[in-house]
Amino acid sequence: MQVLVNIPDNDISFFRELLKKFKYQEIESGHKLTLSPEQDEFVQDLKGGMTEIALHQSGKKKLKTAKELWNEL
């Protein structure tokens, strides 16, 4: 049997963890999304920002303070 379930993006992590509890399950990502160039640029920028946050949290990169950013303006 196959079941198709639409899940909000903010709940996908929880749902995947729940599915991992079942030994017989197979997860197939059928999510096909076409982005405009502007949306794709936004997603790439967001991914880059998340990478910078991960580097900062691991101590490999120092981020600017809000005051430093403000002074650049």
C-alpha positions as CSV (number, residue, x, y, z in Angstrom):
1,M,0.0,0.0,0.0
2,Q,1.2,3.5,-0.7
3,V,0.1,6.6,1.1
4,L,0.7,10.2,0.0
5,V,0.6,12.8,2.8
6,N,1.2,16.5,2.4
7,I,3.0,17.9,5.4
8,P,3.9,21.6,6.2
9,D,7.6,22.3,5.8
10,N,7.9,23.2,9.5
11,D,6.6,19.7,10.5
12,I,8.7,17.6,8.1
13,S,11.6,16.9,10.6
14,F,9.2,15.6,13.2
15,F,7.3,13.5,10.7
16,R,10.5,11.9,9.3
17,E,11.7,11.1,12.8
18,L,8.4,9.5,13.5
19,L,8.6,7.4,10.3
20,K,12.1,6.2,11.2
21,K,10.5,4.3,14.1
22,F,8.8,2.0,11.6
23,K,11.2,-0.7,10.3
24,Y,9.2,-1.5,7.2
25,Q,8.9,2.0,5.8
26,E,10.5,3.5,2.8
27,I,10.7,7.3,2.5
28,E,10.6,8.7,-1.0
29,S,10.9,12.4,-1.5
30,G,8.4,13.2,-4.2
31,H,8.6,16.9,-3.5
32,K,9.1,18.6,-6.9
33,L,9.1,22.3,-6.7
34,T,9.9,24.8,-9.5
35,L,11.4,28.1,-8.3
36,S,11.6,31.4,-10.0
37,P,15.1,32.8,-10.3
38,E,14.4,35.2,-7.5
39,Q,13.1,32.4,-5.2
40,D,16.1,30.2,-6.1
41,E,18.5,33.1,-5.2
42,F,16.6,33.5,-1.9
43,V,16.9,29.8,-1.1
44,Q,20.7,29.8,-1.9
45,D,21.2,32.9,0.2
46,L,19.3,31.2,3.1
47,K,21.4,28.1,2.8
48,G,24.5,30.1,2.8
49,G,23.3,31.9,6.0
50,M,22.5,28.6,7.7
51,T,26.0,27.4,6.8
52,E,27.5,30.5,8.4
53,I,25.5,29.9,11.5
54,A,26.7,26.3,11.7
55,L,30.3,27.4,11.3
56,H,29.8,30.1,14.0
57,Q,28.2,27.6,16.4
58,S,31.1,25.2,15.9
59,G,33.6,28.0,16.7
60,K,35.0,28.1,13.1
61,K,33.7,31.5,12.2
62,K,33.1,34.8,14.1
63,L,30.0,36.7,13.1
64,K,29.6,40.4,13.3
65,T,27.6,41.9,16.2
66,A,24.5,44.0,15.5
67,K,26.5,47.1,16.4
68,E,29.2,46.3,13.8
69,L,26.5,45.8,11.2
70,W,24.8,49.0,12.2
71,N,28.1,50.9,11.9
72,E,28.6,49.6,8.3
73,L,25.4,51.4,7.3
